Amino acid sequence: MLKKYDTVIIGSGISGLTSAILCAKKGLKTAVIEQSSNIAPLFSGFTRKDVHFETGFHYTYGLGKGEIGDYYFKDLGLDIKSKLLKKDGYDKIIFPSGKSFEMVYGRNDLEKKLISCYPDEEKAIKEYFDKVYECYNKLPFLNIHKNSSFDINVSVATQESVKDILDYYFKSDELKVILAAGFFLHGTSLDKISFGEQVCVSGGLYDSAYSIVGGGRAVVNAYKKVLQDLKVDIFLNTKALKIDLNDTKKTVRTKDDDFECDVCISTIHPKQFLNIAPEKVYRESYKSHIREKEETPGFFTVYARNNGKKVENTNIFALSDYNLNSFFDYNNENKSLHLNFSDTDPQAVNITCLVPSDINYWSQDKTEYKKQKEYFVDIIKRNLNDKLKDTAENLEFLDSSSPLTTKKYVGYTGSYALEHDMHKMTLFPMTKIKGLFLSGQSVITTGFLGAIITAYVIDKIMEKQNG
């Protein structure tokens, strides 16, 4: 059956849902098609033995009154309640020596704490934060609430990598680790992450850090309500098989229905998008560029209940090496771990290490796959006992997930789809076909606010194309 819409969005992650709201607010008849049985399946998390685990959201910045996240929520009509995290110690970094540092937000407070710990680096610390804020204030989509102009041609990328900047300013390996801890939000090594992208994804955390009351589920429910009020049609268990082109019209073909539209926004993995897009969507050289792009690593996560005293840190980075790239050393069993603690009762704990995302690495044979999972569960438990023995003693392990688990829910195995490598051409939301766009975490930048930003950039491009 042929269904006719002004706009069809493929995929119901945060970027897709944001685009759906922006289009519907303009009076466009809008549909979202999603291959899973729920919208934003990864963002919603899951429950085991009455413990809810967050899989797509932990915290963000800029949700205070008049700040950038607050602006986006209000503009989208989302009723989302947030609360500030613990000011001194929302994140904790444990160095290989056993020494630790607890992060504080508020530029002045953070500078003061860093200078007290590393007095010989005082001048460099102040100059570094000057550079961070100079870069942050130049990014239009992080300052749209302050300035009505929105230059879609301004890139997130800078000439220097995070590693370049940290090596230039600082001598202390500990200090470099503290200021680079947000790299985990990219799934990419420090020599590949542009300093501008680091500022975009985590620079705002120097000012504030917020959790959302009710977590990812509350966000998804807020989107559902707005989408329902705007009469956006959502088709679940519906996978896009092909996008055909007829003059200006696009037709998204699925197993049961065809969706004709003027505008189509795809949020699926870019390599999958190539498989369903019209032939002339890109030049052959650009298609090759997408096919050759590396996947980000995969997450292997063990999920546990904390039966002891509640941990107040939101995240703990337990490091095996001062070189954060050791997270990507898959053959070393001395793993660096990332732990996330919920603020719920009982307290949920996610313990994660980075693993290969290559689908061939994760055997499809059930027996071999079970062995692979048991191997990484054992590695995580051993490293947890070595680095956080007191915490480990209070944990009850309930489940685990691999990159294949991620693939089941969102269609790809990498933690953030294709990596953002500053040394290679970035992916653009525009295609050669007017009204056909590529969105999602592989485009512009990663993270919760990054997904929202990408949708706004596409919205501005559409306005410009339509005069």
Summary of the structure (lengths in Angstrom):
residues: 467
radius of gyration: 21.8
end to end distance: 33.1
largest distance: 70.1
contacts: 1554
relative contact order: 0.18
helix: 38%
strand: 21%
